[in-house]
Amino acid sequence: MFDLKIVGRKTAPILYQCEPDKLILYALSIGCGTDELEFLFEKNLKAFPTFAAIPCYWPYDALMANVGLNMPTVLHAEEKMVFHKPIPISGAIYTTACCRSVYDKGDSGAIIDIETETKDASGEVLFNTYIVIIDLSAGNFGGERGPKPQRNDPPQDVAPDFRVEQSTQQTQAALYRLNADKHPLHIDPEYAMRSGFRRPILHGLGTMGFAARAVVQSVCAGDPGRLKSISARFTDAVFPGETLITEGWHIGQGKYVTRTTTQDGRLVLGNASAEVTA
């Protein structure tokens, strides 16, 4: 039985130690190549913004421990990251996680909204993440249905302002899992088959990292500091080795509606957006 007392619960700050090798591993795991050397070489190293997903892994686990999730029916549905300051190359940062709400979607399950906040050692906020989890088996508990989700659809019959094709490698999920998330779905063929997939799949946050790279390359002139937020709904699986195609439409004031598909046209990141500064 899912524990509804989780609403409002907040973890203590959990330490994560930033190190150059961790930042470089992450950059490699989202496809950065030697034409993006600032993310791969200690000399003038920068943290890619969506590295923000990694320090949040342990606070999320601490928050959700022993709340009665039925793990085989749990989906990571959506993620939003908001960036305030560059992530330090080395040093301690601290993340708290809080459950903001749980909504009852009946036969479609329970939707759990989680927010994390990460600060540097001086107490300055570096970034926030907003995570939406669905437990397909936890609906019909008599709770509020919650608001309708906001739509971020590309404008009809309008060509995108940018389009980027990116190849993933057969080893992409095996590499990404070394950041934090070692769920067997991303490495074990037998587990993937039992979960309904023909083979292991890439982490949704890995796909999101590829999409963020497309935005930074296309509309930020390669400057990661100009990316202020990115969000997406995880709509389908990506299999390592597939090609990702990210497109974006400028809707004004540095805001873009984006979408990411595979080479065969499957939508894998939908209801997506990014915001950049000039």
Secondary structure, 3 states (H helix, E strand, C coil): CCCHHHCCCECCCEEEEECHHHHHHHHHHCCCCHHHHHHCCCCCCCCCHHHHHCCCHHHHHHHHCCCCCCHHHEEEEEEEEEECCCCCCCEEEEEEEEEEEEEECHHHCEEEEEEEEEEECCCCEEEEEEEEEEECCCCCCCCCCCCCCCCCCCCCCCCCCEEEEEECCCCHHHHHHHHCCCCHHHCCHHHHHHCCCCCCCCCHHHHHHHHHHHHHHHHCCCCHHHEEEEEEEECCCCCCCCEEEEEEEEEECCEEEEEEEECCCCEEEEEEEEEECC
